[in-house]
Amino acid sequence: ENLKKDLMSRLVTLGKLVQNIAEESEKNLKTIHTKLLEKVKKLSEAAGADPDRLAREVAFLAERSDISEELVRFKSHLELFEKTVLKADELGKKLDFILQELNREVNTMGSKAGDFNIAKQVIEIKSEIE
């Protein structure tokens, strides 16, 4: 019971941290898109490049920085972890597997986001998972 309480409190902490990442990511994505557009505009004026093609490239780069899918999967894994903990079944291997999935998602978030504030949250999440 004590272990269950500890795990449940850690789930709450992980939920808060991933929510912070979601909020930061939303702000970050808009900033990235704006900065990329400004840089592309300068480069296209200097190099005489096709503005439509450059705009598509900017959209592609901004999309690659989007971590919304990872956030959704992370939250789903948290829910599965909670449901698994609440079962009175053999839990060890199942929970270990879910933790591996949580780590995988948070690692992807950290590598895609490229933002200092998100990186701090990623470190906190990884520490909590460990």
TAQUIMO-V789232 format. One record per run of one state. SS is the DSSP state (helix for helix, strand for strand, loop for the rest). FROM is the first residue (numbers start at 0). LEN is the number of residues. If there is no record, write none. Layout:
BEGIN
SS_FROM_LEN / SS_FROM_LEN
END
This chain:
BEGIN
loop_0_1 / helix_1_46 / loop_47_3 / helix_50_14 / loop_64_3 / helix_67_19 / loop_86_5 / helix_91_22 / loop_113_2 / helix_115_14 / loop_129_1
END
